[in-house]
Each structure stands twice: as structure tokens, then as C-alpha cells.
């Protein structure tokens, strides 16, 4: 017993001292975190009410002000809210906290004088509260009043007491655990060699240890130990094989959902914030030309379609260009708002650009330079020095906006597309601890094509500020690796498929993007009514319906699609009056001449084909030009017997996947260009070369005449692909790869 105490007591003393020190550190850290959380919450609440309070003060609307402060009666842990006029006099105060107005508040005058927000702990009665005062200013910067939110801090001390209680419990358990382990070790010192061998056998075959058996004897016991060692090794190998097979089965059966993605984000990112950066914002506020009222709409964008469900699931901040004509009316003083409207799931921060900046950065360098450079559609890229300088300026503006939002430790930044090639390096220069991924949604050209860009080195250097660069397909990854290897001094690690430049490693991976099949699973009553309205308005009853859904862009093969419809009706006139092709075309980049010319070309082409084939009761092409929201497009997918995706060159093309996701009745055919990334997954689609009009027309005939059983077989196979590899799995794979990157 004495020897046991001599062995255990020093360990217990060391562990106890270390644990108490750790406990003090943990409690202080938790206290700091809770107060920081309280301060951020108070600030966020105050900023969210800023516009409403300003409106009430400017209009001297006392009833609105009282209504606003009384809302605090229901808020968790809030004590109240006070609204002051420009002189610091109370206008409205939460009823349960009315005695607050009777105490001396010298800081109110300080806030009015400095026009700066102020947050601090204040003593009230026998407890303390946190007070956050936000000055409300008009457009001229003059004070119109103040808003003060008050939060109870007692729960902080309650949680700290609970933390000490939990730590004490853990310490007791740890002490008991150490005593038990020590007793076990002490017992083992006097245990027979057979018992040692038994323990070794048990641990070795489980894979817990790799050492040889402890028996040194050469006699009969040694021979037994050698035989046991062989048996243990065989069992260990068999156990590991079974375990790996089980893991594979689980991975195959476990579908990715928004809940699973949320769990992955929480486990992988922890307290680290997630930031998405894109040019296109997920929600725009525009003035309706007819009603004159502001409306919130979803833009036509594959990036938005893909990323919005991820942000809804995970939360975070999305930073984007606020380019719509009513965007500024709906943000707070920090240019932020909660989205989606009415169901705030994440924060949208809008970055403002001047007309000159938008022309040079977006319409100029991005879409007259990089876009045609990366798409093989034989449209010549245009590079202007003025556009390049503006592109750099806007990338720096986004970098500044991002940097002011980043938390103190290890943020995760997910940049979208070719608009921000310089952004990763700009962020890394100021925040080397940030983990940055860039996803390139369009194709990447071969080195010969990319080398025609006069700013090639700066673009590649900027992109290599990323920890991870993703493309839709492996072919584009290969092109990027070849381009960097050809044009920059660097080292390529083909085993890891990474690029090392200036001792910084950038991983290059393919992540085929997808959609959320769940949002298209059910047809509700409103959608059925919309389907009936569409059939009636477009005269589709009794017709075979072919559908195209695209931005009006020269890479989408829209002209080739209409010409193929024309040729189909020429070759197979029996389908005149039976097939209608509906094209939904969202106007895009109309400031650029090539796009402007394309719009006129498509109008003329649709009119000519209709004139050629139509009769009094039927016309072959219904061409609808406007922005369609995802909710408006979905009924067209349900109606369509055929969806035509004829891109001349595309990174992935989500329209193909959206159509498949919407066809839960399996009654539909997909005609898909071989030059899309989706063609590598959808081998059951009718794949065509959009440049071959004869092949295209025959593909339409195949889709029209395909037996229903064959349609369902193909559609079922394609739906299984996007069910297994949906948008949540895409995001989960990227986040998993990001979090495995080890910082130097």
C-alpha cells in the first residue's frame, strides 16, 4: 500500500495543480467569450433597429418608437431598450425597465458629442447590465437621436459557476481514473507472464500497439508466445479489413443533406467564421417598373443557385457587389442585411462600385477579357490597360471590405470565380492565417490560350495565394497545372497535385458542383396552378414540350439550338404542330456589344423560324426574355418533356442538373452538349455536338420517340447521381479539404 501511495501521490499533485491552472485559464477565456458575445449581440440588435428608429425619430412618431422598445419584452436576456432624441432626452423606454430613466447617465452627452457608439457595463440596483448606445445620424451626418439597448449580465456569472462545477467534476473523475490506472499498473508488476501475454494479445489484435510480445523466454512459453503472436497478427489484419469495408458501406449509404453539411461545418470550422465572396449577390432589391415598388429578386446565376443553399444551411457572411437600383435602401449603416428576406439565415454585405468601376472590372476585363479567354467559342478576348487597372482597384476594394469583417483567428474564405483572381494574395498579405479557397466556375484553357493574356503572371500569382483552388472537372485542373508550370517558376507535386511557389503550397482539386434535389421533390398546389397557367398562356396543351433555360450568352449555343429545331422540323415534318420549343432567356451583360448583337440575332432567328413553320394554331418557338426566379423556372421543368442544354463550352451547367432534379416522375429526356462538365456525369443523357446541326436534330428526334420505359431508366440513373453527389456533398468535400491544410 505504501508503494502504491508513493507512486500515485506525485502524479495526483502534478495533475491537480495543472488542472487548476487550466481551469482558471478556461474560466477566464469563457468569461471573455461570453462578454464578447453579449457585446456583439447588443451591437447587432442595435444596428438591426437603426433604420426603424431613425424613421421614427425623423417623423416624430412616438407610437412607433414605443412599439420598438416594447418588442424587447420578449427578447432573451434583454432588459430593455431606450430611444433618446437629439438632446439626450428619453423618447421611449421598455416598460419593465422604466426606472433606468431616473438614473444619472453622463455618457449620453459624450455619445452625442463624439457621434461614436459606446458599450460598457453599468451598475443598476443590485445587479449589472450591459449598455450599448448607438448614435442615429441623418444623411448629413447630424445626430437625430440615440438608441440604447440593455442586456442582463447575470447569466454570464451563472454560466461561469456552472463551468467551475463541471471542471471540478472532471477533476474528481480524472483523479479516480488515475488511481484506477495506477492500481492496474501496480498489479501488472506482479502479474504472471501468461497474464502479460494475454493483455498483449488483446491489445495487439485490436491495433492498439505494434510492439512484439513481452515474453523473452525461449522454452515452451516462448513457443506459445510466438504462436499467439501469429494468431494475433492474423486477427488484426482481418479486423482492419472488416472495419474498412464497413466504412465504405456507410459512406455509400449516407446521403449528404443540409443537416449533415451543417454538422461538418461545425466540426471542421468550429468557431471560425465562413465567408463567401462573389460578384453576383444572392438577393437583389429592384424597383418594379410597373408598380414602382421595391422587390427582392433572385438573379439568374449558377453561382447563386449553388451557394445559396449552402449558406442557408451553414450561416456566415456573403460579400458581393450591390448593383441593383434599390439595394442601398435595405442595408444598415454597415451595408449589411439578413437574407433570405423574412427568414434570415445568413448575412449579406454589399460592396458599392461606381459606374466606371463596374464598366472596367466587370463588363471590361472580366467579361470581355477573361470570359472569352476561358471559353472555346471563337470569340476574341479584349484586354485594355484601363480595364486591368480598374480590375485591380476593385479587387483591392473587396479585399478591404473582407479584411474588416474577419475574426481574430483563422477565418475561412471561399471566393467564387474569375472576377477575383487577385483577391487571395491581397488577403494573404494582411492575414496569412486565413484559409482561402477559390472555386473557378468556368473552364480553364490550355497554356497556349492563357498565355495570350498580357497579365498572366499577376493573375496566376494572385490565385496562388489560395490554399485550395477548385474546378468542376479534372481536365480543367490539368490545364491549370500545365499553365502554371509553363508560365511561372514553381514546383509541381504531382503526387499531391499541388503547386509550390515561394514556399507556399496550393492544392488543386476537382469538385463537380451539383444542386439540392430535395427542393424539387414535391409539387405543391400553387405549383400545379402555375403549371396550368403556363400551359394555357403558351398554348402547350397536347404538345411535346422542349425547354431551354439560359442566360443570353454566346457560350450557351442558343442560336445553334434554334437552328436545330428548324432542321428537325424540316427533316421530320410529321412533328409540325406537335412540338413546341420554349426558351427562357435572361438578359445578360447587354452593355457589351457581343451580347447586344446576340440578343438581336436570336430575336430575328426565332421570328424567322416561326414564320417559316407556323400555322394559325401553332408556332414552334416560344421565346420569353426576362429574368426568371428559381420558383418561376421550376414549373417549366415539370412541364418539359425534353430539356435542351447545348452549351458550346461550359464549366458544369446546372440547368441540366436542375431539370433532372425536377423530374420526380422520371418522364423526361435531357439533350446535353458533350462540351459541358455535366456530360462527364450524365452519360445517360442524349449527348450531342451542338456544332453538328444534323446530329442535333436527330438527337431531338431520339428524345421525342424514346419509349417511356427507356426515359425512366435513364432519368432514374441521372437522379441517383445528383442524389448521391448533391450540392451539400460538394461543399462538404471542399470544406473537408480546406480544414486538412496544415499551416506553416
C-alpha atoms as one frame of an Amber mdcrd trajectory, in Angstrom:
protein
   0.000   0.000   0.000   2.856   2.347   0.855   4.490   1.739  -2.527   1.173
   2.468  -4.241   0.851   5.813  -2.433   4.456   6.768  -3.276   3.667   6.026
  -6.934   0.253   7.712  -7.127   0.656  10.784  -4.867   3.195  12.750  -7.016
   1.072  12.153 -10.109  -2.074  13.362  -8.357  -0.355  16.517  -7.092   1.025
  17.400 -10.544  -2.286  16.689 -12.303  -4.291  18.665  -9.734  -2.036  21.731
  -9.966  -2.048  21.588 -13.775  -5.819  21.126 -13.889  -6.486  24.041 -11.537
  -4.254  26.246 -13.699  -6.084  25.069 -16.789  -9.426  25.695 -15.073  -8.508
  29.287 -14.231  -7.438  29.883 -17.824 -10.593  28.198 -19.183 -12.937  30.204
 -16.960 -11.249  33.479 -17.857 -11.418  32.606 -21.562 -15.088  31.678 -21.235
 -15.803  34.909 -19.382 -14.125  36.902 -22.149 -16.028  34.949 -24.815 -19.406
  35.405 -23.134 -18.915  39.130 -22.710 -17.694  39.439 -26.311 -20.746  37.505
 -27.463 -23.009  39.762 -25.401 -21.368  42.881 -26.849 -21.692  41.604 -30.427
 -25.312  40.642 -29.840 -26.161  44.058 -28.412 -24.389  45.777 -31.302 -26.119
  43.585 -33.902 -29.554  44.194 -32.357 -28.953  47.942 -32.205 -27.802  48.052
 -35.833 -30.771  45.939 -36.958 -33.146  48.518 -35.416 -31.200  51.539 -36.664
 -33.292  52.236 -39.758 -36.601  51.818 -37.894 -35.503  54.087 -35.027 -34.209
  56.688 -37.479 -37.554  56.669 -39.298 -39.479  57.071 -36.034 -37.271  59.947
 -34.822 -37.255  61.841 -38.114 -41.049  61.592 -38.320 -41.502  62.275 -34.587
 -43.559  59.085 -34.424 -43.709  58.383 -30.683 -46.048  55.393 -31.087 -43.607
  53.638 -33.410 -40.764  54.350 -31.006 -42.724  52.895 -28.092 -43.654  49.858
 -30.175 -39.985  49.272 -30.983 -38.821  49.404 -27.368 -41.673  47.212 -26.147
 -40.520  44.453 -28.520 -37.662  43.928 -26.023 -40.160  42.477 -23.512 -39.908
  39.187 -25.409 -36.171  39.120 -26.189 -33.987  36.600 -24.422 -31.784  38.080
 -21.656 -32.618  41.608 -22.699 -33.554  44.128 -20.049 -34.820  46.827 -22.311
 -34.325  49.476 -24.921 -34.297  53.270 -24.675 -34.717  55.765 -27.508 -33.452
  59.319 -26.974 -33.970  62.474 -29.018 -31.073  64.579 -30.295 -30.832  66.375
 -26.906 -30.480  63.126 -24.960 -33.991  63.165 -23.551 -35.882  59.872 -23.303
 -38.496  59.434 -26.049 -39.460  55.815 -25.321 -38.306  53.125 -22.882 -39.201
  49.493 -22.274 -41.831  49.330 -19.533 -40.184  46.770 -17.278 -37.029  48.876
 -17.199 -38.645  52.305 -16.736 -36.593  53.144 -13.624 -33.488  53.378 -15.818
 -34.518  56.859 -16.978 -34.250  58.188 -13.419 -30.545  57.422 -13.002 -27.674
  59.683 -13.983 -26.308  58.865 -17.478 -23.407  61.239 -18.295 -22.245  59.028
 -21.159 -25.276  60.046 -23.236 -23.857  63.549 -23.688 -20.460  62.057 -24.577
 -22.015  59.927 -27.335 -23.910  62.949 -28.715 -20.710  64.991 -28.755 -18.475
  62.320 -30.298 -21.106  60.647 -32.547 -19.420  57.344 -31.732 -21.184  54.244
 -30.407 -20.404  53.285 -26.818 -20.730  49.965 -24.965 -19.981  49.351 -21.270
 -21.068  47.503 -18.124 -23.310  49.652 -15.922 -24.458  49.021 -12.361 -28.220
  49.127 -11.798 -29.793  48.432  -8.432 -28.155  45.260  -7.089 -27.003  43.819
 -10.413 -25.126  44.873 -13.524 -26.271  45.311 -17.130 -24.510  45.830 -20.428
 -25.423  49.122 -22.126 -24.797  49.738 -25.837 -25.580  53.240 -27.159 -25.768
  53.796 -30.930 -25.993  57.352 -32.307 -28.589  57.742 -35.073 -27.494  60.149
 -37.786 -29.173  61.530 -40.873 -27.689  61.649 -44.379 -25.829  64.865 -43.476
 -24.146  63.163 -40.544 -26.139  65.112 -37.921 -27.453  63.424 -34.783 -31.212
  62.807 -34.869 -31.238  60.725 -31.718 -29.772  57.753 -29.900 -30.692  54.130
 -29.328 -29.627  52.256 -26.159 -30.046  48.502 -25.705 -29.590  46.916 -22.265
 -28.755  43.273 -21.564 -28.688  41.354 -18.292 -25.189  40.066 -17.434 -26.160
  37.808 -14.546 -26.349  34.746 -16.806 -22.615  35.180 -17.523 -21.710  34.629
 -13.891 -24.194  31.761 -13.657 -22.528  30.015 -16.600 -19.080  30.609 -15.111
 -20.214  29.000 -11.861 -21.562  26.045 -13.864 -18.223  25.808 -15.680 -16.331
  25.637 -12.374 -18.732  22.933 -11.256 -18.150  20.893 -14.417 -14.375  21.341
 -14.155 -14.431  20.177 -10.548 -16.443  17.109 -11.574 -13.975  16.346 -14.346
 -11.070  16.731 -11.901 -12.650  14.248  -9.479 -13.273  11.793 -12.314  -9.713
  12.266 -13.546  -8.269  11.643 -10.085 -10.340   8.475  -9.742  -9.252   7.424
 -13.219  -5.556   7.978 -12.370  -5.914   5.967  -9.177  -7.548   3.079 -11.021
  -4.911   3.100 -13.767  -2.151   3.240 -11.194  -3.634   0.287  -9.345  -3.838
  -1.607 -12.602  -0.210  -0.861 -13.476   0.882  -1.814  -9.959  -0.981  -5.075
 -10.226   0.624  -5.816 -13.554   4.074  -5.637 -11.999   3.232  -8.788 -10.017
   1.129 -10.478 -12.649   2.220 -13.797 -14.137   3.839 -13.835 -17.611   0.769
 -15.595 -19.029  -1.421 -12.691 -17.963   1.057 -10.297 -19.621   0.814 -12.267
 -22.819  -2.982 -12.279 -22.626  -3.060  -8.483 -22.260  -0.592  -8.040 -25.125
  -2.654 -10.343 -27.351  -5.828  -8.400 -26.671  -4.269  -5.023 -27.444  -2.183
  -6.149 -30.438  -5.026  -7.734 -32.386  -7.096  -4.563 -31.890  -4.283  -2.487
 -33.373  -3.649  -0.536 -30.176   0.058  -1.460 -30.075   2.685  -2.584 -32.600
   5.382  -3.965 -30.273   6.422  -7.616 -30.082   5.090  -9.837 -27.329   6.762
  -9.298 -23.904   7.824 -12.904 -23.333  11.611 -13.298 -23.565  11.746 -16.941
 -22.532  12.952 -19.423 -25.151  11.258 -22.510 -23.743   7.706 -23.762 -24.029
   6.215 -20.399 -23.028   8.295 -18.676 -25.705   6.965 -21.084 -28.374   3.421
 -20.451 -27.168   4.031 -16.709 -27.324   5.270 -16.998 -30.927   2.153 -18.920
 -31.962  -0.061 -16.406 -30.168   1.786 -13.603 -31.971   0.974 -15.155 -35.384
  -2.680 -15.603 -34.433  -2.882 -12.016 -33.136  -1.439 -10.667 -36.385  -3.966
 -12.631 -38.479  -6.880 -11.410 -36.357  -5.607  -7.830 -36.524  -5.435  -7.887
 -40.339  -8.908  -9.429 -40.613 -10.391  -6.888 -38.163  -8.929  -3.954 -40.100
 -10.274  -5.278 -43.428 -13.767  -5.671 -41.979 -13.592  -2.160 -40.484 -12.597
  -0.596 -43.811 -15.391  -2.406 -45.665 -17.906  -1.156 -43.118 -16.657   2.413
 -43.537 -17.086   2.199 -47.306 -20.634   0.889 -46.899 -21.550   3.718 -44.547
 -20.155   6.330 -46.900 -22.147   4.907 -49.787 -25.385   4.781 -47.844 -25.127
   8.084 -46.006 -26.637  10.800 -48.189 -25.495  14.377 -47.784 -28.144  16.805
 -46.500 -28.169  20.361 -45.244 -28.103  18.992 -41.682 -25.065  16.843 -42.358
 -23.283  19.773 -44.012 -24.093  21.942 -41.002 -22.580  19.302 -38.701 -19.467
  19.092 -40.896 -19.054  22.878 -40.833 -19.416  22.967 -37.062 -16.990  20.111
 -36.505 -14.428  21.267 -39.071 -14.623  25.045 -38.685 -15.698  25.340 -35.048
 -15.792  28.969 -34.002 -14.149  30.127 -37.234 -16.350  32.246 -39.431 -17.242
  31.258 -43.023 -17.098  33.998 -45.651 -18.330  33.673 -49.240 -17.176  36.220
 -51.839 -18.758  36.621 -55.277 -19.517  39.342 -57.759 -23.207  38.435 -58.070
 -25.278  38.907 -54.927 -27.781  36.194 -53.967 -30.661  38.644 -53.468 -31.217
  41.945 -55.278 -33.618  44.773 -54.469 -35.018  46.303 -57.655 -37.729  48.822
 -58.426 -40.645  47.250 -60.280 -41.201  49.234 -63.472 -44.972  48.790 -63.267
 -45.763  49.222 -59.568 -42.825  51.463 -58.682 -42.282  49.376 -55.532 -39.021
  47.743 -54.476 -38.916  43.970 -54.833 -36.410  41.360 -53.704 -35.462  39.005
 -56.554 -33.013  36.167 -57.132 -30.619  36.837 -60.043 -30.044  34.399 -62.905
 -26.761  32.875 -61.798 -25.442  29.347 -61.442 -23.197  30.527 -58.612 -26.180
  31.848 -56.659 -28.187  28.667 -57.330 -25.348  26.566 -55.948 -24.102  28.614
 -52.995 -27.358  29.938 -51.504 -28.499  26.534 -50.102 -25.061  26.118 -48.503
 -25.258  29.487 -46.779 -28.828  28.811 -45.655 -27.597  25.618 -44.014 -24.353
  26.911 -42.510 -24.806  30.628 -41.946 -21.926  33.077 -42.286 -21.372  36.210
 -44.347 -21.716  36.602 -48.122 -19.867  39.607 -49.557 -20.948  40.714 -53.034
 -21.412  43.699 -55.324 -24.651  45.560 -54.604 -25.579  46.550 -58.140 -29.391
  46.732 -58.133 -31.168  50.083 -58.180 -32.801  49.721 -54.739 -30.047  47.836
 -52.883 -28.934  50.809 -50.786 -32.401  51.260 -49.279 -32.336  47.928 -47.489
 -28.935  47.847 -45.764 -27.965  49.145 -42.346 -25.133  51.553 -41.595 -22.591
  48.734 -42.174 -24.054  47.897 -45.617 -25.441  44.608 -44.298 -28.797  42.869
 -44.180 -30.151  39.462 -43.257 -31.212  37.131 -46.069 -33.348  35.441 -47.295
 -35.991  38.098 -46.573 -38.299  37.003 -43.791 -36.103  34.019 -42.914 -32.710
  35.490 -42.054 -30.236  32.606 -42.346 -27.033  34.485 -43.121 -25.652  37.999
 -43.611 -25.257  39.686 -46.984 -22.756  42.534 -47.108 -22.965  44.705 -50.196
 -19.935  46.396 -51.743 -20.654  49.525 -53.780 -18.944  50.188 -57.113 -19.045
  53.303 -59.252 -20.277  53.069 -62.833 -16.684  53.418 -64.052 -15.517  50.622
 -61.741 -18.308  48.307 -62.878 -17.601  49.046 -66.552 -13.882  48.383 -66.265
 -13.817  45.494 -63.784 -16.984  43.590 -64.673 -18.031  44.376 -68.224 -14.496
  45.101 -69.386 -11.749  42.879 -68.018 -13.884  40.083 -66.557 -16.386  39.595
 -69.372 -14.662  40.947 -72.458 -11.282  39.570 -71.402 -11.295  36.528 -69.097
 -14.692  35.098 -70.106 -13.945  34.621 -73.843 -10.346  33.673 -72.999 -11.569
  30.691 -70.972 -14.421  29.586 -73.276 -13.612  27.985 -76.606 -16.323  29.723
 -78.628 -14.025  31.576 -81.029 -14.869  34.989 -79.597 -11.696  37.057 -79.344
 -10.850  38.368 -75.853 -10.271  42.102 -75.466  -7.658  43.342 -72.976  -7.454
  47.059 -72.190  -4.923  48.513 -69.764  -7.578  50.793 -68.250  -9.835  47.785
 -67.571  -6.956  45.923 -65.916  -6.177  48.845 -63.610  -9.852  49.071 -62.625
  -9.972  45.296 -62.079  -7.039  45.577 -59.643  -8.676  48.519 -57.880 -11.968
  46.654 -57.390 -10.207  43.508 -56.163  -8.467  45.704 -53.552 -11.801  47.267
 -52.578 -13.268  43.815 -51.961 -10.143  42.828 -50.023 -10.553  45.852 -47.736
 -14.225  45.027 -47.137 -13.401  41.416 -46.326 -10.497  42.237 -44.018 -12.610
  44.491 -41.830 -15.069  41.622 -41.271 -12.616  38.847 -40.432 -12.429  37.498
 -36.870  -9.148  37.405 -34.977  -8.354  33.749 -35.579  -8.180  31.545 -38.678
 -11.131  32.619 -40.849 -12.252  30.552 -43.848 -12.828  32.472 -47.073 -14.465
  30.872 -50.109 -14.025  33.011 -53.255 -16.153  32.449 -56.336 -14.956  32.664
 -59.910 -12.830  34.708 -62.275 -13.803  38.158 -61.006 -11.352  37.895 -58.087
  -8.089  36.369 -59.303  -6.027  38.929 -57.350  -8.076  38.781 -54.146  -6.426
  35.741 -52.466  -2.948  37.269 -52.492  -4.295  40.624 -51.260  -5.955  38.953
 -48.272  -2.978  36.724 -47.504  -0.668  39.738 -47.420  -2.610  41.113 -44.431
  -3.958  37.892 -42.910  -1.603  34.958 -43.535  -3.600  32.899 -41.016  -6.683
  32.959 -43.251  -7.538  29.761 -45.107  -8.660  30.637 -48.627 -10.321  28.582
 -51.348 -11.134  29.771 -54.868 -13.650  27.906 -56.985 -13.377  28.528 -60.733
 -16.887  28.007 -62.147 -15.902  28.283 -65.828 -13.434  26.227 -67.902  -9.689
  26.771 -67.647  -7.936  26.959 -71.049  -4.716  25.266 -72.105  -1.385  27.104
 -71.561  -1.152  28.329 -75.169  -4.527  30.074 -74.939  -3.956  31.550 -71.481
  -0.520  32.873 -72.432  -2.231  35.367 -74.779  -3.379  37.281 -71.665  -0.920
  40.150 -71.117  -1.412  39.977 -67.315  -0.893  36.225 -66.998   1.816  36.278
 -64.292  -0.067  38.650 -61.974  -3.281  36.644 -62.322  -1.594  33.332 -61.549
   0.382  34.846 -58.657  -2.841  36.222 -57.198  -4.617  32.875 -57.476  -1.708
  31.034 -55.867  -2.390  32.994 -52.690  -5.095  30.343 -52.174  -4.701  27.231
 -50.079  -7.069  25.404 -52.414  -8.251  26.015 -55.992 -11.204  24.012 -57.269
 -12.515  23.297 -60.757 -15.520  21.323 -61.979 -13.604  18.595 -63.809 -10.134
  17.084 -63.686  -9.364  18.246 -67.228  -9.514  21.888 -66.105  -7.264  21.045
 -63.125  -4.747  19.545 -65.530  -4.878  22.646 -67.737  -4.289  24.906 -64.735
  -1.310  22.864 -63.501   0.165  22.885 -67.025  -0.385  26.644 -67.321   1.341
  27.461 -64.042   4.180  25.049 -64.793   4.709  26.647 -68.209   4.392  30.322
 -67.249   5.757  30.613 -63.690   8.808  29.456 -61.800   7.408  26.907 -59.382
   7.483  23.278 -58.310   4.670  20.853 -59.136   3.998  17.984 -56.748   2.094
  15.515 -58.946   1.585  13.071 -56.078  -0.359  15.641 -54.035  -1.445  17.540
 -57.172  -0.273  20.817 -55.732   1.809  23.850 -56.715   4.636  25.147 -54.522
   5.739  28.723 -55.192   7.775  30.833 -52.769   7.446  28.018 -50.196   3.637
  28.314 -50.296   1.626  25.265 -51.355  -1.677  25.464 -53.241  -3.756  22.313
 -53.700  -5.642  21.893 -56.989  -8.737  19.683 -56.932 -11.814  18.858 -58.996
 -15.175  19.283 -57.256 -18.104  18.648 -59.635 -20.769  21.088 -58.498 -24.383
  19.995 -58.171 -27.824  21.034 -56.918 -30.115  20.294 -53.980 -32.502  17.636
 -55.287 -34.661  17.969 -52.171 -36.019  21.418 -53.057 -37.528  19.994 -56.265
 -39.049  16.856 -54.802 -42.677  17.845 -54.294 -45.281  19.538 -56.483 -47.462
  21.706 -54.263 -50.881  23.118 -55.035 -49.624  26.556 -56.057 -47.158  24.984
 -58.460 -49.908  22.918 -60.076 -51.897  26.103 -60.669 -48.806  27.754 -62.159
 -48.279  24.763 -64.466 -51.865  25.064 -65.702 -51.406  28.804 -66.311 -48.183
  28.251 -68.284 -49.787  25.574 -70.463 -52.664  27.899 -71.209 -50.618  31.058
 -71.869 -48.049  29.292 -74.088 -50.642  27.026 -75.745 -48.860  23.838 -74.713
 -51.808  21.506 -74.112 -51.413  18.328 -76.108 -47.934  19.361 -77.307 -44.499
  17.820 -76.875 -42.637  20.498 -74.897 -38.912  21.083 -75.317 -37.290  23.606
 -72.951 -34.162  25.744 -72.809 -33.212  27.787 -69.723 -30.199  30.087 -70.043
 -28.693  33.479 -69.681 -28.485  35.051 -73.117 -24.822  34.294 -73.682 -22.859
  33.264 -76.755 -21.351  30.289 -74.900 -24.779  28.668 -74.397 -25.353  27.684
 -78.043 -28.764  29.372 -78.251 -28.570  30.108 -81.968 -27.456  26.539 -82.703
 -30.389  25.301 -80.612 -32.967  27.245 -82.624 -31.366  26.205 -85.913 -31.536
  22.571 -84.758 -35.272  22.973 -84.036 -35.669  24.377 -87.565 -33.748  21.449
 -89.074 -35.716  18.923 -87.001 -38.996  20.242 -88.401 -37.563  20.170 -91.931
 -36.353  16.567 -91.652 -39.345  15.297 -89.718 -42.369  17.387 -90.823 -44.767
  14.968 -89.105 -43.942  16.795 -85.843 -45.131  20.168 -87.119 -47.939  21.290
 -84.859 -46.917  18.716 -82.240 -43.667  20.064 -80.763 -43.156  23.447 -79.091
 -39.746  24.705 -78.006 -39.870  27.138 -75.059 -36.720  29.207 -74.465 -36.394
  31.135 -71.204 -33.693  33.737 -71.789 -32.426  36.029 -69.045 -30.837  39.213
 -70.490 -27.168  39.409 -69.542 -24.304  41.890 -69.986 -26.235  43.887 -72.570
 -23.681  46.713 -72.264 -21.213  44.511 -74.172 -21.570  44.677 -77.957 -21.246
  40.914 -78.494 -24.149  40.298 -76.122 -26.214  43.133 -77.571 -25.727  41.735
 -81.072 -26.608  38.226 -79.885 -29.938  39.439 -78.470 -30.922  40.894 -81.842
 -29.690  37.793 -83.652 -31.815  35.476 -81.507 -34.915  37.650 -81.880 -34.544
  37.603 -85.640 -33.837  33.870 -85.752 -36.866  32.942 -83.608 -39.125  35.170
 -85.724 -37.808  33.695 -88.992 -38.252  30.070 -87.856 -41.752  30.762 -86.549
 -42.707  32.457 -89.819 -41.343  29.504 -91.788 -43.212  26.752 -89.916 -46.172
  28.235 -88.027 -49.871  27.877 -88.834 -52.948  29.544 -87.418 -52.993  27.362
 -84.308 -49.312  26.714 -83.634 -45.811  28.165 -83.707 -42.684  26.126 -82.951
 -40.736  28.578 -80.754 -41.923  30.467 -77.666 -39.103  32.849 -76.723 -39.515
  34.552 -73.317 -36.915  37.188 -72.474 -36.763  38.339 -68.853 -35.288  37.365
 -65.508 -36.929  34.247 -64.076 -36.584  33.305 -60.404 -35.906  29.648 -59.477
 -39.502  29.393 -58.291 -40.739  30.600 -61.691 -38.487  28.205 -63.621 -39.446
  25.073 -61.686 -42.948  24.685 -63.261 -41.365  24.874 -66.733 -39.063  21.984
 -65.762 -42.077  19.966 -64.630 -43.883  20.593 -67.923 -40.951  19.928 -70.245
 -40.802  16.540 -71.949 -37.312  17.454 -73.164 -34.672  19.819 -71.786 -32.028
  21.025 -74.237 -28.608  22.114 -72.949 -26.430  22.943 -75.953 -23.547  24.930
 -74.458 -20.609  25.365 -76.804 -18.289  25.252 -73.781 -19.268  25.150 -70.102
 -17.703  24.503 -66.730 -20.544  22.313 -65.462 -24.043  23.630 -66.366 -26.509
  23.406 -63.509 -29.603  23.713 -65.737 -29.079  20.081 -66.754 -28.969  19.028
 -63.094 -31.894  21.246 -62.091 -34.038  19.656 -64.801 -33.152  16.143 -63.666
 -33.843  17.111 -60.045 -37.288  18.453 -61.000 -38.373  15.334 -62.928 -39.507
  13.275 -59.967 -41.986  11.481 -62.239 -38.981  10.308 -64.350 -40.866  11.287
 -67.529 -38.356  13.439 -69.376 -35.307  13.404 -71.631 -32.154  15.500 -71.395
 -30.311  16.541 -74.555 -26.838  17.547 -73.400 -23.842  19.073 -75.135 -20.668
  16.995 -74.943 -18.801  20.213 -74.132 -20.330  20.660 -70.666 -18.835  19.371
 -67.440 -22.183  17.694 -66.723 -21.685  15.418 -69.736 -18.976  13.536 -67.798
 -21.536  12.536 -65.161 -24.759  12.275 -67.195 -23.785   9.509 -69.591 -27.477
   8.566 -69.815 -28.339  11.920 -71.378 -28.656  12.186 -75.162 -25.264  13.735
 -75.826 -24.816  15.844 -78.937 -22.268  18.086 -80.649 -24.080  21.457 -80.847
 -21.965  22.443 -83.861 -23.364  19.466 -85.828 -26.908  20.563 -86.672 -27.780
  17.225 -88.301 -26.700  15.299 -85.212 -28.534  17.846 -83.047 -31.800  17.429
 -84.994 -31.531  13.642 -84.822 -30.943  13.917 -81.081 -34.244  15.789 -80.746
 -35.992  13.022 -82.713 -34.444  10.392 -80.437 -35.713  12.257 -77.376 -39.213
  12.646 -78.843 -39.583   8.995 -79.858 -37.812   7.354 -76.894 -40.031   4.771
 -75.148 -41.269   5.761 -71.718 -39.513   2.829 -70.046 -36.161   3.929 -71.526
 -36.785   7.545 -70.470 -37.470   6.453 -66.907 -34.420   4.193 -66.794 -32.124
   6.987 -67.936 -33.729   9.613 -65.718 -33.573   7.339 -62.691 -29.832   6.811
 -63.249 -29.207  10.557 -63.564 -31.286  11.349 -60.485 -29.265   8.833 -58.492
 -26.079  10.684 -59.493 -27.294  14.042 -58.201 -28.855  12.432 -55.132 -25.530
  10.883 -54.151 -23.427  13.844 -55.266 -25.530  16.851 -54.344 -24.584  20.433
 -53.526 -24.078  19.616 -49.834 -21.554  16.899 -50.625 -19.773  19.343 -52.971
 -19.477  21.907 -50.193 -18.606  19.280 -47.593 -15.733  17.955 -49.703 -14.328
  21.455 -50.202 -14.587  22.316 -46.505 -13.039  18.987 -45.531 -10.112  19.558
 -47.880  -9.714  23.111 -46.597  -9.559  22.051 -42.971  -6.923  19.407 -43.640
  -4.483  22.014 -44.920  -1.643  22.439 -42.405  -0.315  25.935 -41.916   3.413
  26.501 -41.860
